[in-house]
C-alpha cells in the first residue's frame, strides 16, 4: 500500500512536544508531514480526511507490549492509535540472538501496521547468569536491554551489565521486584489480601530492587528505565534519584492508574497483575507522578488465554491486554484528575519516544506521518467482541470508556479506519 497525499482538515491538532494545541490542518506526502497549517505550494491531495470535532495527535508510543500473535496484536495496536511499541524480550524463545530479533523486525515490517522496537535480553536465555551479546543484538535492531520480569540473583552480574551498557551507550530497563521478597505472593500485602487469604507481595519487594538498581546506575552512569512502578514509595525513590542526577526514568502500567487492591473483588483473576494492584494511596501517588511528568504510561499489554485466567486467583496467570484501552483510559484519567489533554497525551507520545530515542511522538514538518485521529467525547463500552486482540483478558470488560480512535496513519498510510 503506497503512502498518499493526505489533507487532514478541521481537526484540533495537539502536538505536546511542539506546544501546539489549536485548530490547524495537516498535510501528508511521501510518508512524512509535509506541512502544518497552510497548504504547501503544489500540494494536491489524493485523500481528504475530515477531522471535525476530533483530535489529531502523534501516534501513541507504547513502552511495553507483549506480542503473542503478531498480526492480531499489531491490528489491536493501530485500532488503539498506537503506531510504535517496544516489545519485551520474554518471547518464545527469548530475544537473546540477533537472528531472532531480525526475524521479529522483518515480520512486523511485512505486516505494515504499528512499528515494533525490540528490547533485547540482558542475559542469555534471560537466566540472569551470562551477559547477552548486546552489540550483536543492538545491530540487529534492539533499542535497549531488559530481563522483562525475570530476576538477576547475582548483583555482580547486574553491575557488569550496567558497566557494559554504559560503555557503549545502551539503555537498560528493569522491572524492579526482589524475587525473594515477592516469592509466592499473588496480591498486595495489605488488608484485602489478608481478608481473602491470599499470599502478599510487600511494597519493600519493589523498593529494595529499586534501591539496588539506582545505586548501581549511579555507580556506572548507565541510562536506566524502571518499568511498571506500583507504589508511592517506589515513586519517591525515583524522584530523589533524579534530583541527585541519576539518569533514570520510569513508567506506570495503565491499569495501575485506575485500579487498586479493592478491584480484586471476589477473587477476580482478571485483576491479577505483576506487580500487583496496590492500595488506593499508592494509586493516587502514581497518578500524581504521571501528571507531573516523573512517570510515563505503558499499556503493559499481556495477552493471556482463557485457560490461564479461568483458574483460582493464586494460580491464574498475571496480566491483561491494553493496546486498545491505553488511549481511552488515559483520557478518563485526564478527565478525572483535571489534567490538560496535551499533558496526558505527552505521557504516551513524545515522552516515551524520547526515552526510546525513536523517530516518533511529533507532528512537525519533515517528521514521519505517524498520526492518531480520535473522537475525545464518544462514550462506549469495553466488549470482547469488538476488541482486535486475539485474547480478551481485561478487568475493564463491560466498563464504560470515553474516546474512540477514528483513523490511524503509519508512515503516511491509513492503517486503521473505524
Number of C-alpha atoms within 10 A of each C-alpha: 7 10 17 17 22 24 23 22 19 18 22 20 26 24 23 23 19 12 10 16 16 13 18 17 20 24 25 29 23 16 21 22 24 23 20 17 12 10 15 11 6 6 15 13 16 10 12 12 15 14 22 14 14 21 22 30 28 32 29 33 32 30 29 26 23 21 20 16 12 17 18 15 25 27 23 24 31 30 28 28 33 32 30 28 26 23 24 26 26 21 15 8 11 18 30 26 19 20 13 18 25 18 12 20 18 12 14 18 13 9 13 16 27 29 22 24 24 25 30 36 30 32 25 18 19 25 15 20 17 14 19 21 16 24 14 16 26 18 12 20 18 26 19 28 29 24 25 22 18 17 19 18 14 10 13 12 16 23 18 14 22 24 19 17 23 18 12 11 13 20 20 25 22 22 24 27 25 21 17 12 17 21 13 13 20 24 29 25 22 17 13 19 20 13 8 13 10 19 18 21 27 20 23 18 19 23 24 16 18 24 17 15 23 24 14 21 24 17 13 19 20 25 21 27 25 22 25 25 25 29 27 21 18 24 25 13 14 23 18 11 19 14 9 10 10 22 16 24 21 25 27 25 23 23 27 25 23 19 18 21 22 15 17 20 11 9 16 16 24 23 28 26 20 19 27 24 28 25 20 17 12 22 22 16 19 28 22 17 20 21 20 12 16 18 26 29 32 27 28 27 28 22 25 21 13 13 9 15 21 14 14 12 20 16 13 21 24 22 24 24 28 29 31 25 27 25 27 22 21 23 21 19 18 19 14 9 11 11 17 12 16 18 19 24 26 25 27 25 28 27 21 28 22 14 17 21 12 14 13 24 32 25 29 19 15 14 18 24 31 32 28 25 26 25 18 18 13 12 12 14 13 17 13 15 8 9 19 20 27 19 19 20 25 23 20 21 13 12 10 13 19 19 20 23 24 18 22 32 27 26 25 23 24 20 19 20 12 9
